[in-house]
Amino acid sequence: MPKVIFDLPNMDDPAWAEAIEHEIEMELSSGNEPHPDRPLPFECVIYDSSPVRVKNKLTGDSCMLEPDAVAVYDTTIGALYTANYERMNQGLDWFRKYFPKEYMILLD
């Protein structure tokens, strides 16, 4: 899991810094577990607990995605924007396998 670093005023107090770091880590790791029949193609955080409607920004079409699919979709789109084509292709392959209809609406 990626670390989040903040520059906060009480960071000089080791007890406070440790407590807030633990709180942040717990918040980041409190997402849902991936679906047991759909292993994630890469490490990503699942924030949602129920399906989410996702819209294709180019066509305006939308569809409902399960929480694990939203996490993979967001990471895949982020990989496209940052030119991480290996990760992008992993996400696209995962969508083709587990969500072919949604792939055609959102990513094709």
Residue pairs with C-beta under 8 A, 6 or more apart in sequence:
1 25
1 28
1 29
1 43
1 45
4 24
4 28
6 20
6 24
8 17
8 20
10 16
10 17
10 20
11 17
28 45
29 45
31 45
31 46
31 47
31 48
31 67
31 71
32 46
32 48
32 49
32 67
32 68
33 46
34 40
34 46
34 68
35 66
35 68
38 68
38 94
38 98
40 68
40 71
40 72
40 94
41 72
41 90
41 91
41 93
41 94
42 72
42 75
42 87
42 90
42 91
44 71
44 72
44 74
44 75
45 71
46 67
46 68
46 70
46 71
47 67
47 70
47 71
48 67
48 70
48 71
49 67
50 67
51 64
51 65
51 66
51 67
52 64
52 65
52 67
52 70
53 62
53 63
53 64
53 65
54 62
54 63
54 64
54 65
54 70
54 73
54 106
55 61
55 62
56 62
56 105
56 106
59 105
61 105
61 106
62 105
63 101
63 102
63 105
63 106
65 73
65 99
65 102
69 95
69 98
69 99
69 102
72 91
72 94
72 95
73 91
73 95
73 106
73 107
75 87
75 91
76 87
76 88
76 90
76 91
76 92
76 95
76 107
78 84
79 85
79 86
79 87
79 88
79 91
80 88
92 103
92 107
95 102
95 103
95 106
95 107
96 103
